[in-house]
Amino acid sequence: MGASLTPFAPVNARISPRFPPAALASPPWLRNLSRAFKGHRLGRPGWYIEQHRDRLRVLSAELPPRPGEAPGAAKNRSLTLNTPPGPLNAAAALAEACSVFDNCMAGTWSWPDPAAPRDSDDPTRLQADHLERLVAQLRTALVGEQMGARTWQRTWEPYLGRLVAAAAVSPAGEDAALLSAYLRQWEPNSRARQMGYDRARRLWKEAAWPWSQDLTSMRGSGRAAANPAGVRGFSDGEIQQLRERIMASFRLSPGDLLAWDVLAAFGLRPQELIGLELKASGDAAPLAVVHRSKRSSKGTTRPRQVVAVSPRDWPPDCHHLLRRWWEHGLPEWSQRLASPGQHMTQQLRRLHMPADLTAYGLRHAYALRLGLDLGLHVREAAELMGHSPQVHLATYGRQLDGPALQAKVQQMVAARAVQ
């Protein structure tokens, strides 16, 4: 191959003749790939590489006509490459594109025969070793471009590992049989089954295999598995009990108690302890400045300031929260661990708190105080908590609307009795 990828490329590298301005927004690896492909062609015009959705493709009028295409139709044809996009795959994509160009120039390249057996018709592709290679290919396509390595290890690798294990234990000749056995490892309508379903479907998309629509019903609905009573939050009595057990514990420090009090007073996510600042406000209640951002498919939260809304029996200064902040500070683990919430939930188990309580239970209690005690509008409460009004309604709407609805009906019944 006569060209190699260069570490840098000019900003105005041209990717496609149809969209010249788009080159300015193209990632560096794609501009480098286009430049290296041009170098291999020794400047021969009319050949381009572009990213279309989640695939790479070569465009040129010199690609031979497709089977059945009318002769003499001089136009750019596109060939989708087998190599997925991404900086880690750029060298392989360049080799594939150069091979297509060289064979076209030699007159030996032809379109794949549509009547030839497809990979999706080969039952051996569902064997564990083949799926394992496909998982590695998917990891290369996603990590670095759409997610970090840690996200892959925590939320993708365990599910796809179970799929590979299912294929090794009970090799199936059909997609539906293998996937059905794989999904039945989790309870119906559970979040785990939904995630397993989504991960497997993304793997099938990576391989360009058809997905059986008969499996759709197996994904289930998270709403069907939701607790009718709503999310489980700490009661004021349980918060007091937690404080007493932490203070009586020989293993937990004043910093640990401070971390729990901060979650109770400000309704933060445990990860928002990282980089947190506390400062005094105009009155006795302290103010939290959250710097940690949460990234998800729905967007990214911005830094925000949160006013303390403590349980009813707490003093206005939240048990000398600011003074303890200056004296002790948060514990070291709250700034070092990638998942402080998991560590705090383990502390709950060691303190023998109810098994259905987690660190997020203090956040749920804060949300209910905003709505039931203060009567804040959903939009205002969502702004303080750092999520959208839609998320707030979906999570807390049933518990917030229930008491008001019951009081309204009771008033209407009493008015009817007077009449």
VEXVEX-349497 format. One record per residue (C-alpha): residue in one letter; x, y, z. Coordinates in Angstrom, 3 decimals, always signed. Layout:
<sites>
+------+----------+----------+----------+
! type !       c1 !       c2 !       c3 !
+------+----------+----------+----------+
!    A !        X !        Y !        Z !
...
+------+----------+----------+----------+
</sites>
This chain:
<sites>
+------+----------+----------+----------+
! type !       c1 !       c2 !       c3 !
+------+----------+----------+----------+
!    M !   +0.000 !   +0.000 !   +0.000 !
!    G !   +1.512 !   +3.297 !   -1.118 !
!    A !   +0.195 !   +5.597 !   +1.622 !
!    S !   +0.136 !   +5.689 !   +5.390 !
!    L !   -1.969 !   +7.607 !   +7.860 !
!    T !   -0.455 !  +10.940 !   +8.854 !
!    P !   -0.748 !  +12.252 !  +12.412 !
!    F !   -2.186 !  +15.593 !  +11.272 !
!    A !   -4.152 !  +16.855 !   +8.305 !
!    P !   -5.142 !  +20.345 !   +7.175 !
!    V !   -8.452 !  +21.604 !   +8.500 !
!    N !   -9.841 !  +22.073 !   +4.995 !
!    A !   -9.282 !  +18.451 !   +3.904 !
!    R !  -12.029 !  +17.530 !   +1.493 !
!    I !  -14.099 !  +14.436 !   +2.256 !
!    S !  -16.890 !  +14.439 !   -0.284 !
!    P !  -17.638 !  +16.650 !   -3.329 !
!    R !  -21.286 !  +16.929 !   -2.361 !
!    F !  -20.705 !  +18.386 !   +1.071 !
!    P !  -17.564 !  +20.581 !   +0.989 !
!    P !  -18.400 !  +22.534 !   +4.198 !
!    A !  -18.873 !  +19.299 !   +6.155 !
!    A !  -15.131 !  +18.688 !   +6.059 !
!    L !  -14.673 !  +21.404 !   +8.636 !
!    A !  -16.833 !  +19.414 !  +11.064 !
!    S !  -15.273 !  +16.017 !  +10.240 !
!    P !  -13.200 !  +14.360 !  +12.974 !
!    P !   -9.408 !  +14.412 !  +12.507 !
!    W !   -9.154 !  +10.671 !  +11.910 !
!    L !  -11.587 !  +10.914 !   +8.968 !
!    R !   -9.682 !  +13.818 !   +7.428 !
!    N !   -6.434 !  +11.868 !   +7.812 !
!    L !   -8.055 !   +8.817 !   +6.232 !
!    S !   -9.260 !  +10.861 !   +3.248 !
!    R !   -5.829 !  +12.413 !   +2.788 !
!    A !   -4.033 !   +9.053 !   +2.971 !
!    F !   -6.476 !   +7.545 !   +0.452 !
!    K !   -5.785 !  +10.441 !   -1.909 !
!    G !   -2.051 !   +9.865 !   -1.545 !
!    H !   -2.443 !   +6.199 !   -2.441 !
!    R !   -4.334 !   +7.157 !   -5.616 !
!    L !   -1.471 !   +9.528 !   -6.531 !
!    G !   -4.002 !  +12.317 !   -6.844 !
!    R !   -6.386 !  +10.514 !   -9.205 !
!    P !   -9.688 !  +12.399 !   -8.792 !
!    G !  -13.227 !  +11.079 !   -8.460 !
!    W !  -12.734 !   +8.836 !   -5.423 !
!    Y !  -13.921 !   +9.767 !   -1.948 !
!    I !  -14.393 !   +8.268 !   +1.508 !
!    E !  -17.235 !   +9.409 !   +3.749 !
!    Q !  -18.981 !   +8.312 !   +6.904 !
!    H !  -22.672 !   +7.561 !   +6.372 !
!    R !  -24.545 !   +6.979 !   +9.626 !
!    D !  -22.530 !   +4.305 !  +11.441 !
!    R !  -20.631 !   +2.952 !   +8.404 !
!    L !  -17.829 !   +4.040 !   +6.086 !
!    R !  -18.245 !   +3.967 !   +2.336 !
!    V !  -16.266 !   +4.675 !   -0.847 !
!    L !  -17.871 !   +6.820 !   -3.568 !
!    S !  -16.747 !   +6.899 !   -7.195 !
!    A !  -18.171 !   +6.917 !  -10.734 !
!    E !  -15.384 !   +4.478 !  -11.652 !
!    L !  -16.882 !   +1.669 !   -9.608 !
!    P !  -18.308 !   -0.822 !  -12.137 !
!    P !  -22.091 !   -0.906 !  -12.679 !
!    R !  -24.058 !   -2.985 !  -10.236 !
!    P !  -25.610 !   -6.232 !  -11.459 !
!    G !  -28.772 !   -5.337 !  -13.346 !
!    E !  -27.946 !   -1.639 !  -13.557 !
!    A !  -28.705 !   +0.073 !  -16.838 !
!    P !  -25.515 !   +0.573 !  -18.881 !
!    G !  -24.194 !   +4.052 !  -19.468 !
!    A !  -25.453 !   +5.493 !  -16.201 !
!    A !  -22.460 !   +7.669 !  -15.348 !
!    K !  -22.872 !   +8.518 !  -11.681 !
!    N !  -21.165 !   +8.108 !   -8.358 !
!    R !  -21.734 !   +4.698 !   -6.865 !
!    S !  -21.178 !   +3.920 !   -3.212 !
!    L !  -19.658 !   +0.836 !   -1.646 !
!    T !  -20.093 !   +0.275 !   +2.087 !
!    L !  -16.854 !   -0.928 !   +3.691 !
!    N !  -16.768 !   -3.825 !   +6.107 !
!    T !  -14.510 !   -1.882 !   +8.476 !
!    P !  -16.459 !   +0.206 !  +11.024 !
!    P !  -15.607 !   +3.906 !  +11.458 !
!    G !  -13.384 !   +5.209 !  +14.211 !
!    P !   -9.745 !   +6.181 !  +14.818 !
!    L !   -8.794 !   +2.676 !  +15.944 !
!    N !  -10.045 !   +1.238 !  +12.644 !
!    A !   -8.650 !   +3.918 !  +10.336 !
!    A !   -5.656 !   +1.844 !   +9.172 !
!    A !   -7.876 !   -1.165 !   +8.369 !
!    A !  -10.381 !   +1.075 !   +6.546 !
!    L !   -7.564 !   +2.602 !   +4.487 !
!    A !   -6.273 !   -0.855 !   +3.518 !
!    E !   -9.768 !   -1.957 !   +2.458 !
!    A !  -10.449 !   +1.208 !   +0.439 !
!    C !   -7.043 !   +1.018 !   -1.283 !
!    S !   -7.661 !   -2.626 !   -2.168 !
!    V !  -10.970 !   -1.704 !   -3.800 !
!    F !   -9.286 !   +1.103 !   -5.771 !
!    D !   -6.371 !   -1.082 !   -6.937 !
!    N !   -8.651 !   -3.890 !   -8.089 !
!    C !  -10.934 !   -1.456 !   -9.916 !
!    M !   -7.952 !   +0.024 !  -11.729 !
!    A !   -6.822 !   -3.507 !  -12.651 !
!    G !  -10.331 !   -4.408 !  -13.823 !
!    T !  -10.615 !   -7.349 !  -11.436 !
!    W !  -13.093 !   -5.953 !   -8.905 !
!    S !  -16.781 !   -6.882 !   -9.026 !
!    W !  -19.782 !   -6.428 !   -6.824 !
!    P !  -20.541 !   -9.287 !   -4.387 !
!    D !  -22.922 !  -11.857 !   -5.836 !
!    P !  -26.343 !  -11.319 !   -4.206 !
!    A !  -27.160 !  -14.998 !   -4.742 !
!    A !  -24.111 !  -16.127 !   -2.781 !
!    P !  -24.723 !  -17.509 !   +0.724 !
!    R !  -24.782 !  -14.723 !   +3.301 !
!    D !  -22.999 !  -14.825 !   +6.598 !
!    S !  -26.377 !  -14.471 !   +8.318 !
!    D !  -27.438 !  -17.807 !   +6.774 !
!    D !  -24.476 !  -19.669 !   +8.251 !
!    P !  -25.418 !  -21.289 !  +11.591 !
!    T !  -21.740 !  -21.620 !  +12.611 !
!    R !  -21.612 !  -17.842 !  +13.061 !
!    L !  -23.541 !  -18.316 !  +16.333 !
!    Q !  -20.738 !  -20.328 !  +17.894 !
!    A !  -19.043 !  -18.822 !  +20.921 !
!    D !  -15.689 !  -18.071 !  +19.273 !
!    H !  -17.349 !  -16.241 !  +16.378 !
!    L !  -19.526 !  -14.181 !  +18.726 !
!    E !  -16.494 !  -13.391 !  +20.849 !
!    R !  -14.691 !  -11.939 !  +17.827 !
!    L !  -17.812 !   -9.952 !  +16.963 !
!    V !  -17.961 !   -8.547 !  +20.509 !
!    A !  -14.335 !   -7.423 !  +20.166 !
!    Q !  -15.232 !   -5.726 !  +16.881 !
!    L !  -18.163 !   -3.941 !  +18.509 !
!    R !  -15.951 !   -2.784 !  +21.368 !
!    T !  -13.508 !   -1.280 !  +18.875 !
!    A !  -16.358 !   +0.557 !  +17.159 !
!    L !  -17.887 !   +1.992 !  +20.359 !
!    V !  -15.110 !   +2.607 !  +22.870 !
!    G !  -13.439 !   +5.931 !  +22.297 !
!    E !  -16.089 !   +7.154 !  +19.860 !
!    Q !  -19.340 !   +6.772 !  +21.810 !
!    M !  -18.305 !   +5.707 !  +25.311 !
!    G !  -15.362 !   +5.247 !  +27.645 !
!    A !  -13.639 !   +1.964 !  +28.416 !
!    R !  -15.100 !   +1.873 !  +31.916 !
!    T !  -18.662 !   +2.266 !  +30.608 !
!    W !  -18.074 !   -0.679 !  +28.289 !
!    Q !  -16.704 !   -2.823 !  +31.113 !
!    R !  -19.604 !   -2.025 !  +33.457 !
!    T !  -22.670 !   -1.880 !  +31.203 !
!    W !  -21.826 !   -3.792 !  +28.021 !
!    E !  -19.216 !   -6.472 !  +28.626 !
!    P !  -21.155 !   -8.409 !  +31.316 !
!    Y !  -24.247 !   -8.734 !  +29.126 !
!    L !  -22.421 !   -9.701 !  +25.946 !
!    G !  -20.262 !  -12.079 !  +27.987 !
!    R !  -23.439 !  -13.890 !  +29.028 !
!    L !  -24.450 !  -14.136 !  +25.382 !
!    V !  -21.134 !  -15.739 !  +24.457 !
!    A !  -21.453 !  -18.098 !  +27.433 !
!    A !  -24.980 !  -19.068 !  +26.352 !
!    A !  -23.684 !  -19.920 !  +22.883 !
!    A !  -20.888 !  -22.044 !  +24.385 !
!    V !  -23.184 !  -24.022 !  +26.682 !
!    S !  -26.009 !  -24.582 !  +24.229 !
!    P !  -25.003 !  -23.855 !  +20.641 !
!    A !  -28.138 !  -23.031 !  +18.678 !
!    G !  -28.585 !  -23.085 !  +14.931 !
!    E !  -31.112 !  -20.262 !  +14.898 !
!    D !  -30.884 !  -16.717 !  +16.164 !
!    A !  -34.263 !  -16.771 !  +17.919 !
!    A !  -33.447 !  -19.939 !  +19.875 !
!    L !  -30.099 !  -18.637 !  +21.121 !
!    L !  -31.383 !  -15.163 !  +21.969 !
!    S !  -34.460 !  -16.518 !  +23.704 !
!    A !  -32.338 !  -18.725 !  +25.971 !
!    Y !  -30.023 !  -15.775 !  +26.628 !
!    L !  -32.824 !  -13.349 !  +27.581 !
!    R !  -34.550 !  -15.840 !  +29.885 !
!    Q !  -31.622 !  -15.515 !  +32.290 !
!    W !  -33.339 !  -12.368 !  +33.635 !
!    E !  -36.776 !  -11.786 !  +35.069 !
!    P !  -39.451 !  -10.553 !  +32.626 !
!    N !  -39.876 !   -6.769 !  +32.514 !
!    S !  -36.687 !   -6.274 !  +34.516 !
!    R !  -34.229 !   -3.544 !  +33.668 !
!    A !  -31.492 !   -6.159 !  +33.326 !
!    R !  -33.426 !   -8.004 !  +30.610 !
!    Q !  -34.052 !   -4.747 !  +28.742 !
!    M !  -30.347 !   -3.935 !  +28.793 !
!    G !  -29.441 !   -7.463 !  +27.702 !
!    Y !  -31.908 !   -7.195 !  +24.826 !
!    D !  -30.522 !   -3.827 !  +23.695 !
!    R !  -26.912 !   -5.001 !  +23.861 !
!    A !  -27.618 !   -8.127 !  +21.827 !
!    R !  -29.563 !   -6.188 !  +19.207 !
!    R !  -26.679 !   -3.733 !  +18.818 !
!    L !  -24.334 !   -6.683 !  +18.305 !
!    W !  -26.619 !   -8.069 !  +15.599 !
!    K !  -26.642 !   -4.650 !  +13.924 !
!    E !  -22.858 !   -4.569 !  +13.962 !
!    A !  -22.812 !   -7.899 !  +12.112 !
!    A !  -25.628 !   -6.791 !   +9.737 !
!    W !  -27.667 !   -9.842 !  +10.746 !
!    P !  -31.468 !   -9.739 !  +10.610 !
!    W !  -33.202 !   -9.354 !  +13.972 !
!    S !  -36.228 !  -11.508 !  +14.708 !
!    Q !  -39.246 !   -9.341 !  +15.528 !
!    D !  -40.649 !  -12.239 !  +17.567 !
!    L !  -38.142 !  -11.303 !  +20.271 !
!    T !  -39.575 !   -7.813 !  +20.764 !
!    S !  -42.088 !   -8.961 !  +23.348 !
!    M !  -39.267 !  -10.507 !  +25.430 !
!    R !  -37.730 !   -7.099 !  +26.076 !
!    G !  -40.741 !   -6.196 !  +28.189 !
!    S !  -41.718 !   -2.913 !  +29.758 !
!    G !  -39.974 !   -1.306 !  +32.709 !
!    R !  -43.235 !   +0.293 !  +33.749 !
!    A !  -44.790 !   -3.122 !  +34.214 !
!    A !  -42.107 !   -3.968 !  +36.781 !
!    A !  -42.227 !   -0.617 !  +38.570 !
!    N !  -43.222 !   -0.555 !  +42.226 !
!    P !  -46.855 !   +0.665 !  +42.400 !
!    A !  -45.994 !   +2.618 !  +45.545 !
!    G !  -43.238 !   +4.528 !  +43.743 !
!    V !  -39.552 !   +4.838 !  +44.558 !
!    R !  -38.346 !   +4.024 !  +48.074 !
!    G !  -37.095 !   +7.063 !  +49.948 !
!    F !  -35.818 !   +7.440 !  +53.499 !
!    S !  -38.341 !   +8.578 !  +56.073 !
!    D !  -37.272 !  +11.233 !  +58.581 !
!    G !  -37.117 !   +8.560 !  +61.280 !
!    E !  -34.868 !   +6.352 !  +59.143 !
!    I !  -32.535 !   +9.288 !  +58.464 !
!    Q !  -32.216 !   +9.878 !  +62.206 !
!    Q !  -31.643 !   +6.168 !  +62.784 !
!    L !  -28.924 !   +6.160 !  +60.115 !
!    R !  -27.153 !   +9.121 !  +61.756 !
!    E !  -27.206 !   +7.422 !  +65.155 !
!    R !  -25.784 !   +4.171 !  +63.793 !
!    I !  -23.006 !   +5.996 !  +61.924 !
!    M !  -21.996 !   +7.912 !  +65.064 !
!    A !  -21.984 !   +4.673 !  +67.093 !
!    S !  -19.897 !   +2.809 !  +64.504 !
!    F !  -16.185 !   +2.260 !  +65.095 !
!    R !  -15.509 !   +1.821 !  +61.382 !
!    L !  -17.061 !   +5.054 !  +60.100 !
!    S !  -15.560 !   +8.499 !  +60.566 !
!    P !  -16.989 !  +12.015 !  +60.970 !
!    G !  -16.283 !  +12.439 !  +57.258 !
!    D !  -18.576 !   +9.499 !  +56.475 !
!    L !  -21.362 !  +11.077 !  +58.518 !
!    L !  -20.793 !  +14.356 !  +56.670 !
!    A !  -21.151 !  +12.619 !  +53.294 !
!    W !  -24.486 !  +11.098 !  +54.327 !
!    D !  -25.733 !  +14.397 !  +55.764 !
!    V !  -24.840 !  +16.175 !  +52.516 !
!    L !  -26.919 !  +13.694 !  +50.505 !
!    A !  -29.829 !  +14.091 !  +52.920 !
!    A !  -29.723 !  +17.906 !  +52.976 !
!    F !  -29.190 !  +18.541 !  +49.241 !
!    G !  -30.624 !  +15.456 !  +47.525 !
!    L !  -27.486 !  +14.905 !  +45.461 !
!    R !  -26.504 !  +11.893 !  +43.422 !
!    P !  -23.650 !  +10.090 !  +45.205 !
!    Q !  -21.301 !  +10.818 !  +42.291 !
!    E !  -21.967 !  +14.539 !  +42.738 !
!    L !  -19.906 !  +14.393 !  +45.933 !
!    I !  -16.882 !  +14.480 !  +43.618 !
!    G !  -15.645 !  +18.069 !  +43.436 !
!    L !  -18.510 !  +19.352 !  +45.615 !
!    E !  -18.265 !  +22.719 !  +47.382 !
!    L !  -20.302 !  +23.992 !  +50.341 !
!    K !  -20.705 !  +27.640 !  +51.199 !
!    A !  -22.843 !  +29.855 !  +53.400 !
!    S !  -25.960 !  +31.500 !  +51.990 !
!    G !  -27.846 !  +34.548 !  +53.172 !
!    D !  -29.596 !  +32.661 !  +55.971 !
!    A !  -28.507 !  +29.811 !  +58.217 !
!    A !  -29.074 !  +27.108 !  +55.578 !
!    P !  -25.896 !  +26.160 !  +53.643 !
!    L !  -25.615 !  +26.058 !  +49.853 !
!    A !  -24.043 !  +23.288 !  +47.736 !
!    V !  -22.210 !  +24.012 !  +44.480 !
!    V !  -22.267 !  +20.910 !  +42.266 !
!    H !  -19.518 !  +20.714 !  +39.632 !
!    R !  -19.919 !  +17.078 !  +38.616 !
!    S !  -21.771 !  +16.601 !  +35.309 !
!    K !  -23.860 !  +13.581 !  +34.425 !
!    R !  -23.687 !  +12.383 !  +30.822 !
!    S !  -26.355 !  +10.156 !  +29.337 !
!    S !  -28.182 !   +9.536 !  +26.062 !
!    K !  -30.620 !  +12.292 !  +27.062 !
!    G !  -27.952 !  +14.965 !  +27.426 !
!    T !  -25.494 !  +16.378 !  +29.931 !
!    T !  -26.363 !  +18.114 !  +33.176 !
!    R !  -24.697 !  +21.431 !  +33.898 !
!    P !  -23.163 !  +22.577 !  +37.220 !
!    R !  -25.775 !  +23.976 !  +39.591 !
!    Q !  -26.335 !  +25.414 !  +43.059 !
!    V !  -28.621 !  +23.571 !  +45.467 !
!    V !  -30.261 !  +24.957 !  +48.601 !
!    A !  -30.429 !  +22.694 !  +51.651 !
!    V !  -33.924 !  +21.321 !  +52.325 !
!    S !  -33.333 !  +19.155 !  +55.382 !
!    P !  -35.743 !  +16.838 !  +57.228 !
!    R !  -38.231 !  +18.575 !  +59.463 !
!    D !  -36.569 !  +17.761 !  +62.773 !
!    W !  -33.118 !  +19.025 !  +61.679 !
!    P !  -31.843 !  +22.412 !  +62.919 !
!    P !  -31.496 !  +25.207 !  +60.306 !
!    D !  -27.703 !  +24.747 !  +60.115 !
!    C !  -28.162 !  +21.016 !  +59.364 !
!    H !  -26.264 !  +19.856 !  +62.457 !
!    H !  -23.386 !  +22.353 !  +61.972 !
!    L !  -22.884 !  +21.141 !  +58.408 !
!    L !  -20.590 !  +23.984 !  +57.302 !
!    R !  -18.412 !  +23.787 !  +60.402 !
!    R !  -17.956 !  +20.044 !  +59.958 !
!    W !  -17.213 !  +20.630 !  +56.267 !
!    W !  -14.321 !  +22.963 !  +57.168 !
!    E !  -13.045 !  +20.704 !  +59.985 !
!    H !  -13.267 !  +17.258 !  +58.417 !
!    G !  -14.200 !  +17.555 !  +54.762 !
!    L !  -15.583 !  +14.667 !  +52.778 !
!    P !  -13.892 !  +11.263 !  +53.130 !
!    E !  -11.153 !  +10.345 !  +50.679 !
!    W !  -13.148 !   +7.515 !  +49.131 !
!    S !  -15.915 !   +9.904 !  +48.028 !
!    Q !  -13.454 !  +11.670 !  +45.689 !
!    R !  -11.482 !   +8.615 !  +44.582 !
!    L !  -14.041 !   +5.911 !  +43.846 !
!    A !  -15.730 !   +5.801 !  +40.457 !
!    S !  -18.985 !   +4.713 !  +42.127 !
!    P !  -19.393 !   +6.330 !  +45.578 !
!    G !  -23.045 !   +5.239 !  +45.633 !
!    Q !  -22.123 !   +1.569 !  +45.580 !
!    H !  -19.717 !   +2.100 !  +48.491 !
!    M !  -22.378 !   +3.961 !  +50.493 !
!    T !  -24.992 !   +1.279 !  +49.861 !
!    Q !  -22.525 !   -1.289 !  +51.218 !
!    Q !  -22.222 !   +0.875 !  +54.333 !
!    L !  -26.014 !   +0.700 !  +54.690 !
!    R !  -25.848 !   -3.084 !  +54.654 !
!    R !  -23.142 !   -3.119 !  +57.338 !
!    L !  -25.240 !   -0.760 !  +59.469 !
!    H !  -28.194 !   -3.174 !  +59.136 !
!    M !  -30.520 !   -0.594 !  +57.616 !
!    P !  -33.598 !   -1.919 !  +55.727 !
!    A !  -32.547 !   -3.979 !  +52.717 !
!    D !  -34.606 !   -1.959 !  +50.240 !
!    L !  -32.815 !   +1.308 !  +51.042 !
!    T !  -29.916 !   +2.560 !  +48.914 !
!    A !  -27.851 !   +5.735 !  +48.830 !
!    Y !  -30.307 !   +7.095 !  +46.252 !
!    G !  -33.055 !   +6.827 !  +48.876 !
!    L !  -31.892 !  +10.141 !  +50.354 !
!    R !  -32.264 !  +11.801 !  +46.956 !
!    H !  -35.800 !  +10.410 !  +46.669 !
!    A !  -36.634 !  +11.747 !  +50.133 !
!    Y !  -35.344 !  +15.194 !  +49.126 !
!    A !  -37.536 !  +15.209 !  +46.004 !
!    L !  -40.639 !  +14.356 !  +48.019 !
!    R !  -39.850 !  +17.115 !  +50.544 !
!    L !  -39.649 !  +19.626 !  +47.677 !
!    G !  -43.079 !  +18.639 !  +46.413 !
!    L !  -45.041 !  +17.666 !  +49.528 !
!    D !  -43.551 !  +20.001 !  +52.162 !
!    L !  -42.608 !  +23.039 !  +50.073 !
!    G !  -45.115 !  +22.615 !  +47.251 !
!    L !  -42.575 !  +23.439 !  +44.522 !
!    H !  -43.646 !  +23.157 !  +40.890 !
!    V !  -42.286 !  +20.152 !  +39.023 !
!    R !  -40.120 !  +22.374 !  +36.819 !
!    E !  -38.599 !  +24.128 !  +39.854 !
!    A !  -37.907 !  +20.884 !  +41.698 !
!    A !  -36.345 !  +19.325 !  +38.591 !
!    E !  -34.053 !  +22.343 !  +38.208 !
!    L !  -32.746 !  +21.917 !  +41.762 !
!    M !  -32.220 !  +18.194 !  +41.312 !
!    G !  -30.435 !  +18.473 !  +37.978 !
!    H !  -32.761 !  +16.524 !  +35.698 !
!    S !  -35.648 !  +17.258 !  +33.357 !
!    P !  -39.284 !  +17.787 !  +34.411 !
!    Q !  -40.165 !  +14.638 !  +32.432 !
!    V !  -37.777 !  +12.545 !  +34.525 !
!    H !  -39.102 !  +14.153 !  +37.704 !
!    L !  -42.707 !  +13.360 !  +36.812 !
!    A !  -41.913 !   +9.815 !  +35.722 !
!    T !  -40.042 !   +9.115 !  +38.979 !
!    Y !  -42.064 !  +10.996 !  +41.602 !
!    G !  -45.342 !  +11.967 !  +39.929 !
!    R !  -47.409 !   +9.186 !  +41.512 !
!    Q !  -46.260 !  +10.005 !  +45.047 !
!    L !  -46.561 !  +13.760 !  +44.565 !
!    D !  -50.021 !  +13.702 !  +43.004 !
!    G !  -51.535 !  +11.031 !  +45.251 !
!    P !  -52.012 !  +13.028 !  +48.489 !
!    A !  -53.277 !  +16.127 !  +46.655 !
!    L !  -55.707 !  +14.025 !  +44.645 !
!    Q !  -57.055 !  +12.309 !  +47.735 !
!    A !  -57.510 !  +15.640 !  +49.559 !
!    K !  -59.310 !  +17.084 !  +46.540 !
!    V !  -61.726 !  +14.161 !  +46.337 !
!    Q !  -62.397 !  +14.313 !  +50.094 !
!    Q !  -63.223 !  +18.014 !  +49.824 !
!    M !  -65.581 !  +17.380 !  +46.930 !
!    V !  -67.329 !  +14.557 !  +48.805 !
!    A !  -67.715 !  +16.776 !  +51.898 !
!    A !  -69.153 !  +19.620 !  +49.798 !
!    R !  -71.636 !  +17.237 !  +48.204 !
!    A !  -72.762 !  +16.028 !  +51.644 !
!    V !  -73.451 !  +19.630 !  +52.750 !
!    Q !  -75.626 !  +20.213 !  +49.724 !
+------+----------+----------+----------+
</sites>
